[in-house]
Amino acid sequence: MSAKELRQKSAADLQKELLGLRREQFNLRMARATGQTAKPDQFSKVRRNIARLKTVQAEQRRSGQPPAAAAKIEAPAETVKAEKVKKVATKAKAATKAKATAKAPTKAKSKSA
């Protein structure tokens, strides 16, 4: 994406774009770590796109436009869902632990002749 295109976007759109690029960068790093990297040229492209985007954000802040950080952005649905799943799993784990300690099995020794 060119700097001209980025300059036409709002602060909130730039922040969303930055989030997407960071995710892509993370996914590329994970793919490389697992040995699945099919596009090694993408590392530098994504890094440069992030730098370009941050430069445009800084230009907007200096020119008096509201900073992108002040723009409210909703958390991605998968992040919210992951947090909910984590809470439920924690509650289930605690409940299972409580049941296990409450039901402490007692073994009766049988006397055989």
C-alpha positions in Angstrom: 0.0 0.0 0.0 1.4 3.4 -1.0 1.8 6.4 1.3 -0.6 8.3 -0.8 -3.3 5.8 -0.1 -2.5 5.7 3.6 -2.7 9.5 3.9 -6.3 9.4 2.6 -7.4 7.1 5.4 -8.7 8.2 8.8 -6.8 7.6 12.1 -9.1 4.7 13.0 -8.6 3.0 9.6 -4.8 3.4 9.9 -4.9 1.8 13.4 -6.9 -1.1 12.0 -4.5 -1.5 9.1 -1.6 -1.5 11.6 -3.3 -4.2 13.6 -3.7 -6.3 10.5 -0.1 -5.9 9.5 1.1 -6.8 12.9 -1.0 -10.0 12.8 0.4 -10.8 9.4 4.0 -10.3 10.7 3.3 -12.5 13.7 1.8 -15.2 11.4 4.9 -15.1 9.2 7.2 -15.5 12.2 5.2 -18.4 13.4 5.3 -20.0 10.0 9.1 -19.6 9.9 9.5 -21.1 13.3 7.5 -24.2 12.3 9.4 -24.5 9.1 6.5 -23.6 6.8 7.7 -20.4 5.4 6.7 -20.3 1.7 7.2 -16.5 1.1 10.5 -15.3 2.7 10.2 -12.0 0.8 7.1 -11.1 2.7 9.0 -10.4 5.9 10.6 -7.3 4.6 7.5 -6.2 2.7 5.3 -6.3 5.9 8.0 -4.6 7.9 8.3 -1.8 5.4 4.5 -1.4 5.3 4.4 -1.1 9.1 7.1 1.6 8.9 5.2 3.4 6.1 2.0 3.3 8.1 3.6 4.6 11.3 5.2 7.4 9.4 1.8 8.5 8.0 0.4 8.3 11.6 3.2 10.5 12.9 2.6 13.0 10.1 -1.1 13.2 10.9 -0.3 13.8 14.6 2.1 16.6 13.8 -0.3 18.2 11.4 -2.9 18.5 14.2 -5.2 15.6 13.3 -6.4 13.4 16.2 -3.9 10.6 16.9 -4.9 7.1 15.9 -4.5 5.9 19.5 -7.4 8.2 20.6 -9.7 6.5 18.0 -11.8 3.9 19.7 -11.5 0.5 18.1 -13.4 -2.6 19.1 -11.5 -5.6 20.0 -11.5 -8.3 17.3 -14.2 -10.9 17.7 -11.7 -13.7 18.0 -9.9 -11.9 20.9 -13.1 -11.5 22.8 -14.1 -15.1 22.2 -10.7 -16.4 23.3 -11.0 -14.4 26.5 -14.4 -15.9 27.2 -13.2 -19.4 26.5 -10.3 -18.9 28.8 -12.6 -17.7 31.6 -14.9 -20.7 31.1 -12.0 -23.1 31.1 -10.7 -21.6 34.3 -14.0 -22.0 36.0 -14.4 -25.6 34.8 -11.0 -26.4 36.0 -11.7 -25.0 39.5 -15.0 -26.8 39.6 -13.3 -30.1 38.7 -10.7 -29.6 41.3 -13.3 -28.9 44.0 -15.2 -32.0 43.1 -12.1 -34.1 43.2 -11.1 -32.9 46.7 -14.7 -33.3 48.0 -15.0 -36.9 46.7 -11.6 -38.1 48.1 -12.0 -41.8 47.4 -11.4 -44.0 50.3 -10.2 -47.5 49.6 -11.4 -50.2 51.9 -8.9 -53.0 52.4 -10.4 -56.4 52.2 -9.1 -59.1 54.4 -8.7 -62.3 52.6 -8.2 -65.6 54.3 
